[in-house]
């Protein structure tokens, strides 16, 4: 009987010892596996951010792969894997590829070959031959899409460009218009200066003349807010009305000369030192990362002109959304330059390259 008890005690002690070893082994494994998973996640985050930065740089530089690669490398280097202060995510030109003219792929690595493997801690206890150096890789692919809908627009809408056959600056029935061929487009019109003049009662689309419009779009059922005070505020501030290509914008029936001048003056005063640099094609001397004088504004289809709905409201059909930098104004006359700008909003996969764009991860 005593012998059986001793045998049971011995067996129990062996089982306890084995259990302790197993618990320790799994604990050790959990710690290092967690480090591996964390490093993998952070590498993926670095690859994602670098790919988006590279796609943005590629588009802004009109397809310059060297600039895109340098932007991707710089952003990757701002990231860490496992928050090791000595181990930034380091990539080089060989880790940035261009599968086609629209996409950029970024590879991030922490391997022995790149001399920055992830240092582990306990797996060597389980395998004496293991060198406690983990290897992992991540990949991300991004591309740019035009924006087909966004918010924070200014309450203006001017005609897109058409083939003005008789050169009278007024759209005549039968004159050729195609938004992708004759219309304002990238890269042809980037940096082009335009002076926009306020057009009130006349319903004939005229080059360089804009209509004051109300928000939101009448075709979406959104409430239409009108009036000089709201209009002036929309010019100087960012309003949350989302406007998309194809929307109908009601023409503001009131006289907006004074409110336009006041609103544009307030907007320019937010960043008075900002200016267009013709050498670099960028905005310089701004007090902001992105100058508030960089605006989003709608263009309408000149071949449709001013439409009237069953309620007698005059409206315009949005055909594209354009980014511009306001240089100055003279009363309600606004001088601006077309630019390219990254923006939040609804992407338009079928649209041609646009002034507003969004870099999106696709793989």
N, C-alpha and C positions, 0 to 999 in steps of 0.2 A: 504494500500500500504506500509506504514511505517512498519506495523507488518510483512508483507511478507519479506521485506528487512532484518529486524532484525532476522527473522527465518532463512533466507538463510545464514546470517553472522554467526549465532550460529552453523548451520549445518557445515559450512565451517571450523570453528574453531575446531569443534569436529573431522572432517576428517583430518585436519592438525595435530592435537594432536595425533590421531591414527597413521598417517603416520610417524610422528617423532618417536613414540614409536616403530613402526615396523622397521624403518630404523636403529634405535639404536639396536634393538634386532638382526637384521640380521648382523650388524657390529660386535656386540659382538660374535655372533655365528661364523662369518667368522674368527675372530681372534683365538678363541679356536679350531675350526676345523682345521685351518692351523697348529696350534701347534700339534694337534693330528696326522695329516698327516705327518708332518715333523718328529715327533718322530717315527712314524711307518716306514718311509723310512730309518731313521738312525738305527733303530733296525734291519731292514732287511739287511742293509749294514753290520752291525756288525755280524749278523748270517751268511751271505755269506762269509765274510772274515774268521770267525772262522771255518766254515766248510771246507774251502779250506786249512787253516793251519792244521786242524786236519787230513784231508785226507793225506796231505803231510807228517806229522809226523807219521801217521800210516804206510805209505809205507816205509819211511826211517828206521823206527824201526822194520821192518819185522813183522808188525801186533801187536805191543804192544799197547793195548787200553788205558792203563794208560798214556803213553807218548802222545798219540794222544789227549786224553781228556785235559791234561794239556796245550798242545799247543793251543787247541781251546779256553780254558778258558783265557789264557794269551792274545790272540789276541782280543777276545771279550772285555776284560778289557781296551784295548787301545782306544775303541770307546766311544762316548757319544751319548745320545739321548736328543735332544733339547739343546745341548751344555750347559747343566747345570754342572758347574764345580764340584758339589758335587754328581753328578749322573753318574758315569761311568756305562757302561753296565756290570752288574755283573751276572755271571752264575756259576754253580758248576757242579760237576760230574753228578748230576741227570738230567742236561739239555743237556747232550751229550749221544747219543745212537748209537748203531751199528746195523742197520736193517739186515745186512748180512756181510759177510767177506770182501766185496768190498766197502761198503758205510758207511759214518758217517753222522749223523743228529744232528744239533745243534739248540736248542730252546733259543731264547732271550726273556726276559720278563721285563716289567715295570708294576708291579701290587702291590696291597696292600699286597698280600700274601708274595711277595718278599721284601716288605718294601721299594720299590723305585718307586711308581707310578709317572706318569707325572703330575706336578702341573699346573693346568689351572688357569684362572683369572676371567672370567666374567660370566660363565654359572650359577653360583650361583645366579646371579641377576634374571635370568629367572626362576630358581628353587631353592627356599630357602633351600630345603632339600638336595640339591646336595653339596657334600663336596669339590668340585673343585679338585678332584684327578682322573686323567684319567688312564685307564688300557689298555694295548695293548701287543700283542705278535707277534713274527715272527719266521719263521722256514726256515732252509736251509739244503739241503743234497748234499754232494759232494762225488766224488770217483776219483780214479786215473786211467788214461789210459796210455798205452805205446805210445811213440812218433814214428810215422811212416815216418815223413818227417820234416826236419828243415834246418836252415842255420848255418853259422859260423862253418862249419866243417873244419878240417885240410885235406890237399890234399894227404891223404894216404888211402890205402884200403888193408886189410889183410884177409886171408881166415878164415872163421868161423871154429869152431872146428868140426872134424869128428871122427869116430871110426877108428883109424889108426891100422888096423888089423896086419900088418907086422912090426909095430913100427919103420918105417924108416923116419917118419916126412914128407913124401911126399905123396900127394893124388894119389892113384892108382885107375884106373877104377874098379868099383864094390864095393869099400869100402863104408860102410854105413854112410850116412849123413842125418840128419834131424835137421833143425834149432832149433826146440823146444825140442829135445831130446839130441842130441850129441853136439849141438852148445853152445857157451858161453851164460850163462843165469843167471838170478836172481833167488834165492839168492846164488846159488852154487859158482859163480865166483866173487862175490863182494869182493874186497880186494886182489884178486889174482894178483901177480906181473907177468908181461910179458916183455920180451925184444924183440923188433921188429927190424929186420934187413932189410935193403933196398935190394930189388931184382930187377935186371934190365932186362937182355935179356931173362932169363929162363922163360918159360911159365908154368911150372909145379907148382901148388900150394904147398907151403911148410909151415909147422907150424912155426909161429913166424916171417915170412918174409912178408914184405909189398911192394906194388907197389906205386910209386908216380903217382898221377892221375891229370887230368886236369878238370877244372870246366868251364861251367855247363854240365849237363847231355846231352849226344848226342841224346838220344831217345826223348827228349822234344823239340828239335829244338833250344835250347838255344845256343848262340855262345860259342864255346870252346876256352878258352884262354890258351895259352901255353907259355912256356919259363921260364927260371931260375929265373928272377927277380920277375915275378908274383907269381911263386911257393913259393919263399922265403917269400914274403910278406904275402901270405895266411897262412903260419905257424905262424907268429908272430902276425897277426891281425885277426879280425873277418870280413869275407867277406859275402856279401848278397846273395850268390848262394844257392838256396833251393834244397836240395837233398832228395829224398824219396826212400823207399824200392821199389825195382824193376827197379830203374834207371840204365842206362848204363854209366859208367865212363871210359873215354878214358885214357889208360895208357900213361903217359908222356914219349915220346921216347928219351928224352935227358938224359944225366948223371946228376943225382940230388944229388950226394954224398955231394959235397961242399955246394950247396944251402940248403940242409937239415940240415947240421951241423950249418950253419950260422943262419938259421931260428929258430931252436930249441934253440940255444944259446941266441938269442934275446928274445925268449919267456920266458925262465927261468929267464933272467935278469930283466924282468918286476916284478917278485915277488920272489926274490932269497931266502927269509927265509921260504917260505911255505914248509911244510913237511907233510908226511902221519903219522898219529898217530895210531899204531896198536891196542892200547887199546880201543879207542873210535871208531875206524874205520872212522875217519874224517880227514879233512885237518886242520892243526893248524899253527899258527904263520904267517898267510897270512896278507899282507898289504891291502887286499881287502875283501869286504863281500863275494865275490866269486872269488877265485884265477883264474887269466887268464891261469894258468897252468892246470886247469881242462878243458879238451878238448872234442870235439865230433868227432868221426871218424867212417868210414864205415867198415863193414866186407862184404866179397863177398862169393858167393856160390861156395865152392870148387868142387862140382860135375860138375859144368859148366866150371870151370877153366877160362882160358883166351879165350875170343871169338874174332872173327875178322869179321868186317862188310864188306859190298860190296865195300866200299872205301878203304879197306885195313887197317882200324884203329883197333888196339887191344883195347879191353874194358873188364870191369868186371861188373857183375850184383850184385847190392847192395842187400843184404839179411837182414841186420839189421844195426842199428846205435847204437854205444856204447859210453858211457862216460868213461873217464879215466883221471887220474892225472899223469902228467909227473914228474917223480922223478929226472931223470938225463939223460945225453946222453954221448956217446963216439963216436964222429964223427957223422955218420948217424944212429948209433945204438941208439934206444930210449927205455929207461926203464920206464914203467908206471904201474899203478894199475887200475884195473877196479873198478868203483864206480857207485853209483846211483846218479842221478842229476835231479832236476826239470828243465824243459825247455819249452820254447815256441815251437810251431810247430803243425803239423797235427797229430791228435790222430789216433790211429789204434785200432779199437774196437775188431778186430779179432786176434790181436797179443797176444802172451804170455807176461807175465811181462817182462818189459825191463829195461835197465840201464838208459835210458832217459824216463821221465814220465811227465805227466801234470795232475794237480788236476783240476777237472771240476765240476761245479755245475750241478746237474741233476734234482733237484727239488727245 
